[in-house]
Amino acid sequence: MVNYFNFREFEGEYLITNDFGRYQFIDRNSLKALVKGTEEALDSSIRDELIDKFFITGESRQAYLDKSVPYMRDIKSHLFQATGLFIFVMTNSCNLNCVYCQAQSENSSCKGLMSKEIAEHGVDIALQSPLESISIEFQGGEPLLNFDTIKHIVEYTEIHRGTKIVSYNLVSNLSLLTDEIADYLVSHNIQVSVSLDGNEDVHNHNRPFRADGSGTYAAAIRGIKMLSAKGLSLGAIQTTTRYSLDHPEEIVDTYVKLGFNNIFIRPLTKLGYANEHWKKIGYSPEEFLNFYNRAMNHILEINKNGHVFSEGHANIFLTKIIHGYSNNYMELRSPCGAAIGQIAIYYDGNIYTCDEGRMVAEMGDPAFKMGDVFSSSYDDLIDSGVCKTVCTASCLECIPGCCDCVYQPYCGVCPVINYATENDLFSKAPRNNRCKIYSGMLDYLFGIIHKNDNNISVMRRWVQ
């Protein structure tokens, strides 16, 4: 018996995938045999491979179920985990004036800092998660504007965490970094992700100082070098604007030169200020994919010269494609990570499904508010109608256009972005911008897999 699968024509053959994340390239006659249910007519070697990858159940249905269940558990492992990421938005104020950032939107003119009281209540909720290990992430605005409360959160958590393991991460532009702050980050093992849009020209264009409009690249590099000298490993966050599109190689080379071993090439999120100014800073999916493909080609050339350097989206997709399990990236899973994977605690004590949910609130719509730190427990948040709604709206297996897509096992949707851009949790536009971008990335990766050239060994090293 043939198991359910999706397919699409791919470079003269057909790519088929199933809910286990398994894939296979087959010819037209083999596809016809699967569609007609005459799989016994297939060449024995092809049939055995399709049985091994769960496209065909084989002679014993029970044996098929016994073998396949563990693999389904692997690809859906995130469903067995509670919320593990708690984002503390320390402030929505910032000393930068980035061309895409919600912090400068006219709709979020009210600025504030998270109080220590709100922070403590937020930590109490985070510690109620049934996971043995959780992560607390400090965001903004610029979170270092409220460093005293960051310290209070860390010290309060360490006192009250019991046996729970808690890791900390700071997302910052690093312009306010001092030796005192750096020493504290190192001594408490707080991992740092610096916002770095690329080479000096691109970064300064995208991320100027608010006070005088001057560039912030030098400040970011100073911070990176300071923390690196103290032995703290850093990550970096890149955001692609229209100005970035002509500079993929320079952006990648900057990351390599600074000692990073990967880059996460991110498209703009069409929310708030970025959406308001999309004609100036935005681009079409096709323009972004041209940028992404050029960057990936350059990254592969760098690897051929002996330097191991990878791309973040590719790592996430390849983990599922090659190894058949999820690494629990919130935006690329079904259902998405809103509420059940991450929760955002805003500086004023309101709690949202995710970082995107609080951005929508900053735009003036609290649709994704689940509760607040004063009156809600963790169980209240997870049992809320908002939580259940975003879960329902992000199950790819039930969404028209996604359920029958060949890339469904590897992809994800964001109901928050759908709501903000289309006024509906379910996208009304088949093949919207986000869909086209993810599909294009997967086209690139499967194109390399289909060629089966030396680039395959390079990409396998990234996820080994």
Beta strands, then each sheet from edge to edge (+ up, - down):
strand 1: 6-10
strand 2: 13-17
strand 3: 23-26
strand 4: 85-89
strand 5: 133-139
strand 6: 165-172
strand 7: 190-195
strand 8: 234-239
strand 9: 262-263
strand 10: 265-266
strand 11: 310-311
strand 12: 342-345
strand 13: 350-352
strand 14: 369-372
sheet 1: 1+ 2- 3+
sheet 2: 10+ 8+ 7+ 6+ 5+ 4+ 12+ 13- 14+
sheet 3: 9+ 11+
end
